[in-house]
Amino acid sequence: MYNSLIQKRQLENEARVARGEAPIPLEDIKKSVKAPQLQTKNGMMEIFLDCCDTSAYADYAAEVTGENVAKLFLSEAFADNSSKDRSASIPR
């Protein structure tokens, strides 16, 4: 993220110099992008725990969804087989 911001700022500065305007300093980006602090309330530990929670929820949702899709396919297969069996047993 930091590198992409630097590249955008450099491209913007090149365009400004081409127009004859003064370039914008890169220190603004360095001040705005800071690494999370370990002592803060929303530091690295909170981010890590949130990531683990999100991963666990995603794994659970994928497992439940997979089971439900399998049940759907099974019920469709049973419905197709039972409708074929009924039509074959009807006397004409």
PDB file of N, CA, C and O in Angstrom:
ATOM      1  N   MET A   1       0.824  -1.178   0.000  1.00  0.00           N
ATOM      2  CA  MET A   1       0.000   0.000   0.000  1.00  0.00           C
ATOM      3  C   MET A   1       0.874   1.249   0.000  1.00  0.00           C
ATOM      4  O   MET A   1       0.614   2.204  -0.732  1.00  0.00           O
ATOM      5  N   TYR A   2       1.899   1.228   0.819  1.00  0.00           N
ATOM      6  CA  TYR A   2       2.789   2.379   0.914  1.00  0.00           C
ATOM      7  C   TYR A   2       3.461   2.654  -0.426  1.00  0.00           C
ATOM      8  O   TYR A   2       3.546   3.802  -0.861  1.00  0.00           O
ATOM      9  N   ASN A   3       3.941   1.587  -1.082  1.00  0.00           N
ATOM     10  CA  ASN A   3       4.620   1.763  -2.366  1.00  0.00           C
ATOM     11  C   ASN A   3       3.679   2.300  -3.431  1.00  0.00           C
ATOM     12  O   ASN A   3       4.081   3.127  -4.249  1.00  0.00           O
ATOM     13  N   SER A   4       2.432   1.841  -3.433  1.00  0.00           N
ATOM     14  CA  SER A   4       1.481   2.333  -4.432  1.00  0.00           C
ATOM     15  C   SER A   4       1.173   3.808  -4.203  1.00  0.00           C
ATOM     16  O   SER A   4       1.010   4.561  -5.164  1.00  0.00           O
ATOM     17  N   LEU A   5       1.091   4.232  -2.938  1.00  0.00           N
ATOM     18  CA  LEU A   5       0.867   5.649  -2.658  1.00  0.00           C
ATOM     19  C   LEU A   5       2.051   6.495  -3.114  1.00  0.00           C
ATOM     20  O   LEU A   5       1.872   7.587  -3.654  1.00  0.00           O
ATOM     21  N   ILE A   6       3.253   5.988  -2.896  1.00  0.00           N
ATOM     22  CA  ILE A   6       4.457   6.705  -3.337  1.00  0.00           C
ATOM     23  C   ILE A   6       4.471   6.827  -4.861  1.00  0.00           C
ATOM     24  O   ILE A   6       4.769   7.895  -5.396  1.00  0.00           O
ATOM     25  N   GLN A   7       4.149   5.737  -5.558  1.00  0.00           N
ATOM     26  CA  GLN A   7       4.133   5.772  -7.024  1.00  0.00           C
ATOM     27  C   GLN A   7       3.091   6.750  -7.543  1.00  0.00           C
ATOM     28  O   GLN A   7       3.355   7.493  -8.488  1.00  0.00           O
ATOM     29  N   LYS A   8       1.906   6.757  -6.932  1.00  0.00           N
ATOM     30  CA  LYS A   8       0.870   7.703  -7.354  1.00  0.00           C
ATOM     31  C   LYS A   8       1.325   9.138  -7.135  1.00  0.00           C
ATOM     32  O   LYS A   8       1.115  10.002  -7.986  1.00  0.00           O
ATOM     33  N   ARG A   9       1.954   9.387  -5.983  1.00  0.00           N
ATOM     34  CA  ARG A   9       2.426  10.738  -5.687  1.00  0.00           C
ATOM     35  C   ARG A   9       3.521  11.155  -6.666  1.00  0.00           C
ATOM     36  O   ARG A   9       3.560  12.310  -7.088  1.00  0.00           O
ATOM     37  N   GLN A  10       4.419  10.220  -7.035  1.00  0.00           N
ATOM     38  CA  GLN A  10       5.470  10.545  -7.995  1.00  0.00           C
ATOM     39  C   GLN A  10       4.878  10.870  -9.359  1.00  0.00           C
ATOM     40  O   GLN A  10       5.316  11.813 -10.017  1.00  0.00           O
ATOM     41  N   LEU A  11       3.880  10.091  -9.790  1.00  0.00           N
ATOM     42  CA  LEU A  11       3.225  10.384 -11.067  1.00  0.00           C
ATOM     43  C   LEU A  11       2.516  11.732 -11.017  1.00  0.00           C
ATOM     44  O   LEU A  11       2.551  12.498 -11.980  1.00  0.00           O
ATOM     45  N   GLU A  12       1.878  12.011  -9.897  1.00  0.00           N
ATOM     46  CA  GLU A  12       1.203  13.296  -9.738  1.00  0.00           C
ATOM     47  C   GLU A  12       2.212  14.442  -9.759  1.00  0.00           C
ATOM     48  O   GLU A  12       1.959  15.487 -10.359  1.00  0.00           O
ATOM     49  N   ASN A  13       3.356  14.242  -9.101  1.00  0.00           N
ATOM     50  CA  ASN A  13       4.393  15.273  -9.094  1.00  0.00           C
ATOM     51  C   ASN A  13       4.968  15.496 -10.487  1.00  0.00           C
ATOM     52  O   ASN A  13       5.242  16.636 -10.864  1.00  0.00           O
ATOM     53  N   GLU A  14       5.155  14.426 -11.258  1.00  0.00           N
ATOM     54  CA  GLU A  14       5.642  14.582 -12.631  1.00  0.00           C
ATOM     55  C   GLU A  14       4.651  15.387 -13.465  1.00  0.00           C
ATOM     56  O   GLU A  14       5.050  16.240 -14.259  1.00  0.00           O
ATOM     57  N   ALA A  15       3.367  15.115 -13.285  1.00  0.00           N
ATOM     58  CA  ALA A  15       2.347  15.869 -14.019  1.00  0.00           C
ATOM     59  C   ALA A  15       2.333  17.328 -13.579  1.00  0.00           C
ATOM     60  O   ALA A  15       2.165  18.223 -14.407  1.00  0.00           O
ATOM     61  N   ARG A  16       2.507  17.574 -12.287  1.00  0.00           N
ATOM     62  CA  ARG A  16       2.527  18.953 -11.788  1.00  0.00           C
ATOM     63  C   ARG A  16       3.739  19.710 -12.325  1.00  0.00           C
ATOM     64  O   ARG A  16       3.626  20.879 -12.694  1.00  0.00           O
ATOM     65  N   VAL A  17       4.896  19.052 -12.370  1.00  0.00           N
ATOM     66  CA  VAL A  17       6.103  19.694 -12.902  1.00  0.00           C
ATOM     67  C   VAL A  17       5.914  19.992 -14.386  1.00  0.00           C
ATOM     68  O   VAL A  17       6.338  21.046 -14.862  1.00  0.00           O
ATOM     69  N   ALA A  18       5.286  19.080 -15.120  1.00  0.00           N
ATOM     70  CA  ALA A  18       5.040  19.306 -16.545  1.00  0.00           C
ATOM     71  C   ALA A  18       4.109  20.500 -16.756  1.00  0.00           C
ATOM     72  O   ALA A  18       4.231  21.202 -17.760  1.00  0.00           O
ATOM     73  N   ARG A  19       3.182  20.741 -15.827  1.00  0.00           N
ATOM     74  CA  ARG A  19       2.277  21.888 -15.928  1.00  0.00           C
ATOM     75  C   ARG A  19       2.914  23.158 -15.389  1.00  0.00           C
ATOM     76  O   ARG A  19       2.341  24.239 -15.521  1.00  0.00           O
ATOM     77  N   GLY A  20       4.093  23.043 -14.782  1.00  0.00           N
ATOM     78  CA  GLY A  20       4.782  24.201 -14.241  1.00  0.00           C
ATOM     79  C   GLY A  20       4.429  24.491 -12.790  1.00  0.00           C
ATOM     80  O   GLY A  20       4.733  25.575 -12.291  1.00  0.00           O
ATOM     81  N   GLU A  21       3.802  23.556 -12.109  1.00  0.00           N
ATOM     82  CA  GLU A  21       3.435  23.735 -10.707  1.00  0.00           C
ATOM     83  C   GLU A  21       4.494  23.101  -9.809  1.00  0.00           C
ATOM     84  O   GLU A  21       5.308  22.295 -10.259  1.00  0.00           O
ATOM     85  N   ALA A  22       4.467  23.477  -8.546  1.00  0.00           N
ATOM     86  CA  ALA A  22       5.427  22.926  -7.584  1.00  0.00           C
ATOM     87  C   ALA A  22       4.998  21.511  -7.180  1.00  0.00           C
ATOM     88  O   ALA A  22       3.807  21.258  -6.998  1.00  0.00           O
ATOM     89  N   PRO A  23       5.960  20.583  -7.039  1.00  0.00           N
ATOM     90  CA  PRO A  23       5.604  19.215  -6.627  1.00  0.00           C
ATOM     91  C   PRO A  23       5.175  19.167  -5.160  1.00  0.00           C
ATOM     92  O   PRO A  23       5.559  20.016  -4.355  1.00  0.00           O
ATOM     93  N   ILE A  24       4.386  18.173  -4.840  1.00  0.00           N
ATOM     94  CA  ILE A  24       3.917  17.962  -3.470  1.00  0.00           C
ATOM     95  C   ILE A  24       4.939  17.076  -2.757  1.00  0.00           C
ATOM     96  O   ILE A  24       5.386  16.083  -3.330  1.00  0.00           O
ATOM     97  N   PRO A  25       5.320  17.411  -1.520  1.00  0.00           N
ATOM     98  CA  PRO A  25       6.329  16.597  -0.820  1.00  0.00           C
ATOM     99  C   PRO A  25       5.809  15.203  -0.472  1.00  0.00           C
ATOM    100  O   PRO A  25       4.609  14.999  -0.286  1.00  0.00           O
ATOM    101  N   LEU A  26       6.746  14.240  -0.387  1.00  0.00           N
ATOM    102  CA  LEU A  26       6.401  12.855  -0.073  1.00  0.00           C
ATOM    103  C   LEU A  26       6.259  12.609   1.426  1.00  0.00           C
ATOM    104  O   LEU A  26       5.790  11.546   1.832  1.00  0.00           O
ATOM    105  N   GLU A  27       6.659  13.580   2.259  1.00  0.00           N
ATOM    106  CA  GLU A  27       6.584  13.388   3.707  1.00  0.00           C
ATOM    107  C   GLU A  27       5.144  13.240   4.192  1.00  0.00           C
ATOM    108  O   GLU A  27       4.904  12.613   5.224  1.00  0.00           O
ATOM    109  N   ASP A  28       4.184  13.808   3.461  1.00  0.00           N
ATOM    110  CA  ASP A  28       2.777  13.683   3.863  1.00  0.00           C
ATOM    111  C   ASP A  28       2.352  12.220   3.905  1.00  0.00           C
ATOM    112  O   ASP A  28       1.626  11.803   4.808  1.00  0.00           O
ATOM    113  N   ILE A  29       2.806  11.449   2.930  1.00  0.00           N
ATOM    114  CA  ILE A  29       2.450  10.029   2.885  1.00  0.00           C
ATOM    115  C   ILE A  29       3.111   9.292   4.044  1.00  0.00           C
ATOM    116  O   ILE A  29       2.492   8.439   4.679  1.00  0.00           O
ATOM    117  N   LYS A  30       4.359   9.621   4.313  1.00  0.00           N
ATOM    118  CA  LYS A  30       5.066   8.957   5.410  1.00  0.00           C
ATOM    119  C   LYS A  30       4.391   9.233   6.748  1.00  0.00           C
ATOM    120  O   LYS A  30       4.370   8.365   7.621  1.00  0.00           O
ATOM    121  N   LYS A  31       3.839  10.434   6.918  1.00  0.00           N
ATOM    122  CA  LYS A  31       3.157  10.772   8.164  1.00  0.00           C
ATOM    123  C   LYS A  31       1.795  10.091   8.261  1.00  0.00           C
ATOM    124  O   LYS A  31       1.375   9.697   9.349  1.00  0.00           O
ATOM    125  N   SER A  32       1.104   9.950   7.132  1.00  0.00           N
ATOM    126  CA  SER A  32      -0.254   9.402   7.167  1.00  0.00           C
ATOM    127  C   SER A  32      -0.280   7.878   7.283  1.00  0.00           C
ATOM    128  O   SER A  32      -1.231   7.323   7.833  1.00  0.00           O
ATOM    129  N   VAL A  33       0.742   7.195   6.776  1.00  0.00           N
ATOM    130  CA  VAL A  33       0.779   5.732   6.822  1.00  0.00           C
ATOM    131  C   VAL A  33       1.709   5.312   7.956  1.00  0.00           C
ATOM    132  O   VAL A  33       2.930   5.444   7.869  1.00  0.00           O
ATOM    133  N   LYS A  34       1.095   4.801   9.022  1.00  0.00           N
ATOM    134  CA  LYS A  34       1.881   4.362  10.173  1.00  0.00           C
ATOM    135  C   LYS A  34       1.533   2.916  10.491  1.00  0.00           C
ATOM    136  O   LYS A  34       0.397   2.486  10.292  1.00  0.00           O
ATOM    137  N   ALA A  35       2.494   2.181  10.978  1.00  0.00           N
ATOM    138  CA  ALA A  35       2.257   0.795  11.398  1.00  0.00           C
ATOM    139  C   ALA A  35       1.477   0.801  12.709  1.00  0.00           C
ATOM    140  O   ALA A  35       1.691   1.679  13.544  1.00  0.00           O
ATOM    141  N   PRO A  36       0.581  -0.157  12.905  1.00  0.00           N
ATOM    142  CA  PRO A  36      -0.169  -0.223  14.166  1.00  0.00           C
ATOM    143  C   PRO A  36       0.766  -0.444  15.350  1.00  0.00           C
ATOM    144  O   PRO A  36       1.763  -1.159  15.245  1.00  0.00           O
ATOM    145  N   GLN A  37       0.435   0.168  16.457  1.00  0.00           N
ATOM    146  CA  GLN A  37       1.242   0.045  17.660  1.00  0.00           C
ATOM    147  C   GLN A  37       0.730  -1.113  18.511  1.00  0.00           C
ATOM    148  O   GLN A  37      -0.475  -1.355  18.576  1.00  0.00           O
ATOM    149  N   LEU A  38       1.638  -1.820  19.156  1.00  0.00           N
ATOM    150  CA  LEU A  38       1.250  -2.960  19.983  1.00  0.00           C
ATOM    151  C   LEU A  38       0.532  -2.534  21.260  1.00  0.00           C
ATOM    152  O   LEU A  38      -0.296  -3.285  21.774  1.00  0.00           O
ATOM    153  N   GLN A  39       0.830  -1.354  21.777  1.00  0.00           N
ATOM    154  CA  GLN A  39       0.240  -0.930  23.035  1.00  0.00           C
ATOM    155  C   GLN A  39      -1.146  -0.309  22.859  1.00  0.00           C
ATOM    156  O   GLN A  39      -1.874  -0.172  23.842  1.00  0.00           O
ATOM    157  N   THR A  40      -1.522   0.060  21.676  1.00  0.00           N
ATOM    158  CA  THR A  40      -2.812   0.704  21.481  1.00  0.00           C
ATOM    159  C   THR A  40      -3.936  -0.309  21.581  1.00  0.00           C
ATOM    160  O   THR A  40      -3.720  -1.514  21.459  1.00  0.00           O
ATOM    161  N   LYS A  41      -5.144   0.200  21.805  1.00  0.00           N
ATOM    162  CA  LYS A  41      -6.300  -0.682  21.959  1.00  0.00           C
ATOM    163  C   LYS A  41      -6.534  -1.489  20.692  1.00  0.00           C
ATOM    164  O   LYS A  41      -6.805  -2.688  20.768  1.00  0.00           O
ATOM    165  N   ASN A  42      -6.438  -0.869  19.555  1.00  0.00           N
ATOM    166  CA  ASN A  42      -6.648  -1.563  18.282  1.00  0.00           C
ATOM    167  C   ASN A  42      -5.304  -1.852  17.621  1.00  0.00           C
ATOM    168  O   ASN A  42      -5.106  -1.546  16.445  1.00  0.00           O
ATOM    169  N   GLY A  43      -4.403  -2.431  18.364  1.00  0.00           N
ATOM    170  CA  GLY A  43      -3.073  -2.730  17.849  1.00  0.00           C
ATOM    171  C   GLY A  43      -3.031  -4.038  17.090  1.00  0.00           C
ATOM    172  O   GLY A  43      -4.056  -4.536  16.624  1.00  0.00           O
ATOM    173  N   MET A  44      -1.851  -4.584  16.972  1.00  0.00           N
ATOM    174  CA  MET A  44      -1.627  -5.797  16.190  1.00  0.00           C
ATOM    175  C   MET A  44      -2.383  -6.997  16.755  1.00  0.00           C
ATOM    176  O   MET A  44      -2.870  -7.826  15.987  1.00  0.00           O
ATOM    177  N   MET A  45      -2.491  -7.107  18.070  1.00  0.00           N
ATOM    178  CA  MET A  45      -3.174  -8.251  18.666  1.00  0.00           C
ATOM    179  C   MET A  45      -4.655  -8.248  18.302  1.00  0.00           C
ATOM    180  O   MET A  45      -5.212  -9.292  17.963  1.00  0.00           O
ATOM    181  N   GLU A  46      -5.294  -7.087  18.370  1.00  0.00           N
ATOM    182  CA  GLU A  46      -6.710  -6.988  18.002  1.00  0.00           C
ATOM    183  C   GLU A  46      -6.908  -7.326  16.529  1.00  0.00           C
ATOM    184  O   GLU A  46      -7.860  -8.018  16.170  1.00  0.00           O
ATOM    185  N   ILE A  47      -6.020  -6.846  15.688  1.00  0.00           N
ATOM    186  CA  ILE A  47      -6.118  -7.129  14.255  1.00  0.00           C
ATOM    187  C   ILE A  47      -5.967  -8.626  14.009  1.00  0.00           C
ATOM    188  O   ILE A  47      -6.714  -9.209  13.223  1.00  0.00           O
ATOM    189  N   PHE A  48      -5.007  -9.238  14.677  1.00  0.00           N
ATOM    190  CA  PHE A  48      -4.788 -10.676  14.528  1.00  0.00           C
ATOM    191  C   PHE A  48      -6.004 -11.473  14.991  1.00  0.00           C
ATOM    192  O   PHE A  48      -6.426 -12.409  14.313  1.00  0.00           O
ATOM    193  N   LEU A  49      -6.567 -11.110  16.138  1.00  0.00           N
ATOM    194  CA  LEU A  49      -7.737 -11.819  16.659  1.00  0.00           C
ATOM    195  C   LEU A  49      -8.950 -11.632  15.748  1.00  0.00           C
ATOM    196  O   LEU A  49      -9.708 -12.575  15.524  1.00  0.00           O
ATOM    197  N   ASP A  50      -9.135 -10.427  15.226  1.00  0.00           N
ATOM    198  CA  ASP A  50     -10.237 -10.192  14.289  1.00  0.00           C
ATOM    199  C   ASP A  50     -10.065 -11.028  13.030  1.00  0.00           C
ATOM    200  O   ASP A  50     -11.034 -11.565  12.493  1.00  0.00           O
ATOM    201  N   CYS A  51      -8.831 -11.135  12.567  1.00  0.00           N
ATOM    202  CA  CYS A  51      -8.543 -11.946  11.378  1.00  0.00           C
ATOM    203  C   CYS A  51      -8.860 -13.417  11.640  1.00  0.00           C
ATOM    204  O   CYS A  51      -9.444 -14.090  10.790  1.00  0.00           O
ATOM    205  N   CYS A  52      -8.478 -13.909  12.806  1.00  0.00           N
ATOM    206  CA  CYS A  52      -8.764 -15.309  13.153  1.00  0.00           C
ATOM    207  C   CYS A  52     -10.265 -15.551  13.267  1.00  0.00           C
ATOM    208  O   CYS A  52     -10.763 -16.582  12.815  1.00  0.00           O
ATOM    209  N   ASP A  53     -10.993 -14.601  13.872  1.00  0.00           N
ATOM    210  CA  ASP A  53     -12.450 -14.734  13.978  1.00  0.00           C
ATOM    211  C   ASP A  53     -13.090 -14.772  12.600  1.00  0.00           C
ATOM    212  O   ASP A  53     -13.958 -15.603  12.334  1.00  0.00           O
ATOM    213  N   THR A  54     -12.663 -13.876  11.729  1.00  0.00           N
ATOM    214  CA  THR A  54     -13.218 -13.823  10.380  1.00  0.00           C
ATOM    215  C   THR A  54     -12.926 -15.103   9.623  1.00  0.00           C
ATOM    216  O   THR A  54     -13.786 -15.616   8.907  1.00  0.00           O
ATOM    217  N   SER A  55     -11.729 -15.616   9.776  1.00  0.00           N
ATOM    218  CA  SER A  55     -11.365 -16.869   9.118  1.00  0.00           C
ATOM    219  C   SER A  55     -12.213 -18.026   9.633  1.00  0.00           C
ATOM    220  O   SER A  55     -12.648 -18.871   8.850  1.00  0.00           O
ATOM    221  N   ALA A  56     -12.450 -18.071  10.936  1.00  0.00           N
ATOM    222  CA  ALA A  56     -13.275 -19.138  11.509  1.00  0.00           C
ATOM    223  C   ALA A  56     -14.712 -19.048  11.005  1.00  0.00           C
ATOM    224  O   ALA A  56     -15.316 -20.068  10.676  1.00  0.00           O
ATOM    225  N   TYR A  57     -15.263 -17.839  10.942  1.00  0.00           N
ATOM    226  CA  TYR A  57     -16.623 -17.668  10.426  1.00  0.00           C
ATOM    227  C   TYR A  57     -16.709 -18.072   8.962  1.00  0.00           C
ATOM    228  O   TYR A  57     -17.682 -18.700   8.547  1.00  0.00           O
ATOM    229  N   ALA A  58     -15.701 -17.716   8.181  1.00  0.00           N
ATOM    230  CA  ALA A  58     -15.699 -18.072   6.760  1.00  0.00           C
ATOM    231  C   ALA A  58     -15.607 -19.582   6.579  1.00  0.00           C
ATOM    232  O   ALA A  58     -16.294 -20.147   5.728  1.00  0.00           O
ATOM    233  N   ASP A  59     -14.766 -20.237   7.370  1.00  0.00           N
ATOM    234  CA  ASP A  59     -14.661 -21.701   7.287  1.00  0.00           C
ATOM    235  C   ASP A  59     -15.979 -22.369   7.655  1.00  0.00           C
ATOM    236  O   ASP A  59     -16.404 -23.320   7.000  1.00  0.00           O
ATOM    237  N   TYR A  60     -16.627 -21.868   8.708  1.00  0.00           N
ATOM    238  CA  TYR A  60     -17.911 -22.432   9.131  1.00  0.00           C
ATOM    239  C   TYR A  60     -18.966 -22.229   8.044  1.00  0.00           C
ATOM    240  O   TYR A  60     -19.719 -23.150   7.726  1.00  0.00           O
ATOM    241  N   ALA A  61     -19.019 -21.021   7.475  1.00  0.00           N
ATOM    242  CA  ALA A  61     -20.003 -20.745   6.422  1.00  0.00           C
ATOM    243  C   ALA A  61     -19.763 -21.627   5.209  1.00  0.00           C
ATOM    244  O   ALA A  61     -20.719 -22.108   4.600  1.00  0.00           O
ATOM    245  N   ALA A  62     -18.510 -21.848   4.848  1.00  0.00           N
ATOM    246  CA  ALA A  62     -18.201 -22.708   3.703  1.00  0.00           C
ATOM    247  C   ALA A  62     -18.614 -24.149   3.980  1.00  0.00           C
ATOM    248  O   ALA A  62     -19.125 -24.831   3.091  1.00  0.00           O
ATOM    249  N   GLU A  63     -18.397 -24.615   5.201  1.00  0.00           N
ATOM    250  CA  GLU A  63     -18.769 -25.990   5.551  1.00  0.00           C
ATOM    251  C   GLU A  63     -20.285 -26.171   5.524  1.00  0.00           C
ATOM    252  O   GLU A  63     -20.787 -27.139   4.952  1.00  0.00           O
ATOM    253  N   VAL A  64     -21.009 -25.247   6.136  1.00  0.00           N
ATOM    254  CA  VAL A  64     -22.470 -25.346   6.178  1.00  0.00           C
ATOM    255  C   VAL A  64     -23.056 -25.219   4.780  1.00  0.00           C
ATOM    256  O   VAL A  64     -23.981 -25.948   4.420  1.00  0.00           O
ATOM    257  N   THR A  65     -22.521 -24.301   3.999  1.00  0.00           N
ATOM    258  CA  THR A  65     -23.013 -24.118   2.634  1.00  0.00           C
ATOM    259  C   THR A  65     -22.761 -25.363   1.805  1.00  0.00           C
ATOM    260  O   THR A  65     -23.625 -25.780   1.033  1.00  0.00           O
ATOM    261  N   GLY A  66     -21.586 -25.961   1.955  1.00  0.00           N
ATOM    262  CA  GLY A  66     -21.276 -27.186   1.217  1.00  0.00           C
ATOM    263  C   GLY A  66     -22.219 -28.317   1.577  1.00  0.00           C
ATOM    264  O   GLY A  66     -22.662 -29.064   0.705  1.00  0.00           O
ATOM    265  N   GLU A  67     -22.530 -28.448   2.870  1.00  0.00           N
ATOM    266  CA  GLU A  67     -23.468 -29.490   3.293  1.00  0.00           C
ATOM    267  C   GLU A  67     -24.851 -29.242   2.712  1.00  0.00           C
ATOM    268  O   GLU A  67     -25.513 -30.175   2.258  1.00  0.00           O
ATOM    269  N   ASN A  68     -25.290 -27.982   2.725  1.00  0.00           N
ATOM    270  CA  ASN A  68     -26.623 -27.668   2.207  1.00  0.00           C
ATOM    271  C   ASN A  68     -26.703 -27.872   0.700  1.00  0.00           C
ATOM    272  O   ASN A  68     -27.734 -28.312   0.191  1.00  0.00           O
ATOM    273  N   VAL A  69     -25.639 -27.562  -0.012  1.00  0.00           N
ATOM    274  CA  VAL A  69     -25.630 -27.788  -1.461  1.00  0.00           C
ATOM    275  C   VAL A  69     -25.682 -29.285  -1.749  1.00  0.00           C
ATOM    276  O   VAL A  69     -26.375 -29.719  -2.668  1.00  0.00           O
ATOM    277  N   ALA A  70     -24.951 -30.070  -0.966  1.00  0.00           N
ATOM    278  CA  ALA A  70     -24.990 -31.525  -1.152  1.00  0.00           C
ATOM    279  C   ALA A  70     -26.397 -32.058  -0.886  1.00  0.00           C
ATOM    280  O   ALA A  70     -26.883 -32.914  -1.626  1.00  0.00           O
ATOM    281  N   LYS A  71     -27.059 -31.560   0.165  1.00  0.00           N
ATOM    282  CA  LYS A  71     -28.430 -31.980   0.454  1.00  0.00           C
ATOM    283  C   LYS A  71     -29.369 -31.584  -0.682  1.00  0.00           C
ATOM    284  O   LYS A  71     -30.276 -32.340  -1.030  1.00  0.00           O
ATOM    285  N   LEU A  72     -29.155 -30.412  -1.256  1.00  0.00           N
ATOM    286  CA  LEU A  72     -29.991 -29.958  -2.367  1.00  0.00           C
ATOM    287  C   LEU A  72     -29.845 -30.886  -3.566  1.00  0.00           C
ATOM    288  O   LEU A  72     -30.842 -31.282  -4.170  1.00  0.00           O
ATOM    289  N   PHE A  73     -28.617 -31.231  -3.912  1.00  0.00           N
ATOM    290  CA  PHE A  73     -28.400 -32.132  -5.047  1.00  0.00           C
ATOM    291  C   PHE A  73     -29.001 -33.510  -4.776  1.00  0.00           C
ATOM    292  O   PHE A  73     -29.588 -34.118  -5.672  1.00  0.00           O
ATOM    293  N   LEU A  74     -28.857 -34.004  -3.550  1.00  0.00           N
ATOM    294  CA  LEU A  74     -29.449 -35.300  -3.208  1.00  0.00           C
ATOM    295  C   LEU A  74     -30.968 -35.255  -3.309  1.00  0.00           C
ATOM    296  O   LEU A  74     -31.584 -36.177  -3.846  1.00  0.00           O
ATOM    297  N   SER A  75     -31.573 -34.190  -2.798  1.00  0.00           N
ATOM    298  CA  SER A  75     -33.037 -34.102  -2.860  1.00  0.00           C
ATOM    299  C   SER A  75     -33.518 -33.977  -4.295  1.00  0.00           C
ATOM    300  O   SER A  75     -34.559 -34.534  -4.646  1.00  0.00           O
ATOM    301  N   GLU A  76     -32.776 -33.253  -5.137  1.00  0.00           N
ATOM    302  CA  GLU A  76     -33.138 -33.167  -6.552  1.00  0.00           C
ATOM    303  C   GLU A  76     -33.017 -34.531  -7.221  1.00  0.00           C
ATOM    304  O   GLU A  76     -33.863 -34.902  -8.035  1.00  0.00           O
ATOM    305  N   ALA A  77     -31.978 -35.270  -6.885  1.00  0.00           N
ATOM    306  CA  ALA A  77     -31.795 -36.598  -7.478  1.00  0.00           C
ATOM    307  C   ALA A  77     -32.918 -37.537  -7.045  1.00  0.00           C
ATOM    308  O   ALA A  77     -33.444 -38.288  -7.866  1.00  0.00           O
ATOM    309  N   PHE A  78     -33.288 -37.502  -5.767  1.00  0.00           N
ATOM    310  CA  PHE A  78     -34.399 -38.337  -5.296  1.00  0.00           C
ATOM    311  C   PHE A  78     -35.713 -37.931  -5.950  1.00  0.00           C
ATOM    312  O   PHE A  78     -36.528 -38.785  -6.297  1.00  0.00           O
ATOM    313  N   ALA A  79     -35.916 -36.637  -6.116  1.00  0.00           N
ATOM    314  CA  ALA A  79     -37.151 -36.158  -6.741  1.00  0.00           C
ATOM    315  C   ALA A  79     -37.219 -36.617  -8.194  1.00  0.00           C
ATOM    316  O   ALA A  79     -38.282 -37.026  -8.661  1.00  0.00           O
ATOM    317  N   ASP A  80     -36.110 -36.554  -8.908  1.00  0.00           N
ATOM    318  CA  ASP A  80     -36.081 -37.001 -10.303  1.00  0.00           C
ATOM    319  C   ASP A  80     -36.322 -38.502 -10.392  1.00  0.00           C
ATOM    320  O   ASP A  80     -37.082 -38.953 -11.249  1.00  0.00           O
ATOM    321  N   ASN A  81     -35.689 -39.279  -9.524  1.00  0.00           N
ATOM    322  CA  ASN A  81     -35.857 -40.737  -9.542  1.00  0.00           C
ATOM    323  C   ASN A  81     -37.279 -41.142  -9.176  1.00  0.00           C
ATOM    324  O   ASN A  81     -37.843 -42.049  -9.789  1.00  0.00           O
ATOM    325  N   SER A  82     -37.855 -40.487  -8.195  1.00  0.00           N
ATOM    326  CA  SER A  82     -39.208 -40.866  -7.774  1.00  0.00           C
ATOM    327  C   SER A  82     -40.233 -40.491  -8.835  1.00  0.00           C
ATOM    328  O   SER A  82     -41.215 -41.212  -9.015  1.00  0.00           O
ATOM    329  N   SER A  83     -40.034 -39.390  -9.537  1.00  0.00           N
ATOM    330  CA  SER A  83     -40.983 -39.019 -10.594  1.00  0.00           C
ATOM    331  C   SER A  83     -40.866 -39.980 -11.770  1.00  0.00           C
ATOM    332  O   SER A  83     -41.867 -40.270 -12.425  1.00  0.00           O
ATOM    333  N   LYS A  84     -39.678 -40.475 -12.049  1.00  0.00           N
ATOM    334  CA  LYS A  84     -39.503 -41.446 -13.133  1.00  0.00           C
ATOM    335  C   LYS A  84     -40.155 -42.775 -12.761  1.00  0.00           C
ATOM    336  O   LYS A  84     -40.772 -43.428 -13.603  1.00  0.00           O
ATOM    337  N   ASP A  85     -40.014 -43.173 -11.493  1.00  0.00           N
ATOM    338  CA  ASP A  85     -40.596 -44.435 -11.044  1.00  0.00           C
ATOM    339  C   ASP A  85     -42.119 -44.394 -11.108  1.00  0.00           C
ATOM    340  O   ASP A  85     -42.739 -45.379 -11.510  1.00  0.00           O
ATOM    341  N   ARG A  86     -42.726 -43.294 -10.728  1.00  0.00           N
ATOM    342  CA  ARG A  86     -44.183 -43.187 -10.751  1.00  0.00           C
ATOM    343  C   ARG A  86     -44.726 -43.238 -12.172  1.00  0.00           C
ATOM    344  O   ARG A  86     -45.737 -43.888 -12.436  1.00  0.00           O
ATOM    345  N   SER A  87     -44.051 -42.554 -13.080  1.00  0.00           N
ATOM    346  CA  SER A  87     -44.557 -42.525 -14.455  1.00  0.00           C
ATOM    347  C   SER A  87     -44.429 -43.900 -15.110  1.00  0.00           C
ATOM    348  O   SER A  87     -45.223 -44.248 -15.984  1.00  0.00           O
ATOM    349  N   ALA A  88     -43.444 -44.673 -14.695  1.00  0.00           N
ATOM    350  CA  ALA A  88     -43.262 -46.004 -15.278  1.00  0.00           C
ATOM    351  C   ALA A  88     -44.281 -46.995 -14.732  1.00  0.00           C
ATOM    352  O   ALA A  88     -44.616 -47.965 -15.411  1.00  0.00           O
ATOM    353  N   SER A  89     -44.783 -46.772 -13.513  1.00  0.00           N
ATOM    354  CA  SER A  89     -45.696 -47.739 -12.912  1.00  0.00           C
ATOM    355  C   SER A  89     -47.166 -47.457 -13.230  1.00  0.00           C
ATOM    356  O   SER A  89     -48.033 -48.255 -12.872  1.00  0.00           O
ATOM    357  N   ILE A  90     -47.455 -46.360 -13.882  1.00  0.00           N
ATOM    358  CA  ILE A  90     -48.851 -46.042 -14.218  1.00  0.00           C
ATOM    359  C   ILE A  90     -49.269 -46.889 -15.421  1.00  0.00           C
ATOM    360  O   ILE A  90     -48.621 -46.836 -16.466  1.00  0.00           O
ATOM    361  N   PRO A  91     -50.360 -47.681 -15.283  1.00  0.00           N
ATOM    362  CA  PRO A  91     -50.807 -48.497 -16.432  1.00  0.00           C
ATOM    363  C   PRO A  91     -51.471 -47.624 -17.492  1.00  0.00           C
ATOM    364  O   PRO A  91     -52.146 -46.644 -17.179  1.00  0.00           O
ATOM    365  N   ARG A  92     -51.266 -47.997 -18.735  1.00  0.00           N
ATOM    366  CA  ARG A  92     -51.864 -47.229 -19.837  1.00  0.00           C
ATOM    367  C   ARG A  92     -52.790 -48.069 -20.636  1.00  0.00           C
ATOM    368  O   ARG A  92     -53.382 -47.588 -21.602  1.00  0.00           O
TER     369      ARG A  92
END
